[in-house]
Amino acid sequence: MTNKDIISIRDTLKKVNDSLCFLEAKLKWLEKSNKVIEDKISDIEFNLDDLLSSVENLETQIVSDVDGMIDNVRADIGNDVQSAVSEINSNIDQLKD
């Protein structure tokens, strides 16, 4: 093996080493980027859970409010019917007199 061959092999090994160092740096960068992405996904999941909870609370509140309104309407209708019956009975009594 000649000196030229040895130098060529050394140069090739240096290029391979440089390439490996570059790849290692890129892998570290990708790991950091991956961690950032995972953190963002976790944040989104947390926000979605929070939003779902808020929607469920809102749904419960709306159902409760509508049930209350329906009860009030029923009570008002009952009062109106009772008032009308009382007025009719009063009119009947006046007609009898």
C-alpha positions in Angstrom: 0.0 0.0 0.0 1.4 3.3 -1.0 1.4 6.6 0.9 -1.2 7.9 -1.6 -3.5 5.0 -0.8 -3.1 5.6 2.9 -3.8 9.3 2.5 -6.9 8.5 0.3 -8.2 6.1 3.0 -7.5 8.7 5.7 -9.3 11.4 3.7 -12.3 9.0 3.1 -12.4 8.2 6.8 -12.4 11.9 7.7 -15.2 12.5 5.3 -17.2 9.6 6.8 -16.5 10.9 10.3 -17.6 14.4 9.3 -20.8 13.0 7.8 -21.4 11.0 10.9 -20.9 14.2 13.1 -23.3 16.0 10.8 -25.9 13.2 11.1 -25.5 13.2 14.9 -26.1 16.9 15.1 -29.2 16.5 12.8 -30.5 13.7 15.0 -30.1 15.8 18.1 -32.0 18.6 16.4 -34.7 16.2 15.4 -35.0 14.9 18.9 -35.4 18.4 20.3 -38.0 19.2 17.5 -39.8 16.0 18.3 -39.9 16.9 22.0 -41.4 20.3 21.1 -44.0 18.7 18.9 -44.9 16.2 21.7 -45.2 19.0 24.2 -47.5 20.9 21.8 -49.6 17.8 21.3 -49.9 17.4 25.1 -51.0 21.1 25.3 -53.6 20.5 22.6 -54.9 17.4 24.4 -55.1 19.3 27.7 -57.0 22.2 26.0 -59.3 19.8 24.3 -60.1 18.1 27.6 -60.7 21.5 29.1 -63.0 22.5 26.2 -64.9 19.2 26.5 -65.4 19.8 30.2 -66.7 23.3 29.5 -69.0 22.1 26.8 -70.4 19.4 29.2 -70.9 22.0 31.9 -72.6 24.3 29.4 -74.9 21.5 28.2 -75.8 20.7 31.8 -76.6 24.4 32.5 -78.7 24.8 29.3 -80.7 21.6 30.1 -81.3 22.9 33.7 -82.3 26.4 32.4 -84.7 24.9 29.8 -86.2 22.5 32.4 -86.8 25.5 34.7 -88.4 27.5 31.9 -90.7 24.6 31.0 -91.7 24.3 34.7 -92.4 28.0 34.8 -94.5 27.8 31.6 -96.5 24.9 33.0 -97.1 26.8 36.3 -98.2 29.9 34.4 -100.6 27.8 32.2 -101.9 26.1 35.3 -102.4 29.5 37.0 -104.1 30.9 33.9 -106.5 27.9 33.7 -107.3 28.1 37.4 -107.9 31.9 37.1 -110.2 31.3 34.0 -112.1 28.6 35.9 -112.6 30.9 38.9 -113.8 33.7 36.6 -116.2 31.4 34.8 -117.6 30.2 38.2 -117.9 33.7 39.4 -119.8 34.7 36.2 -122.1 31.7 36.6 -122.8 32.7 40.2 -123.6 36.2 39.1 -126.0 34.9 36.4 -127.8 32.7 39.0 -128.4 35.8 41.2 
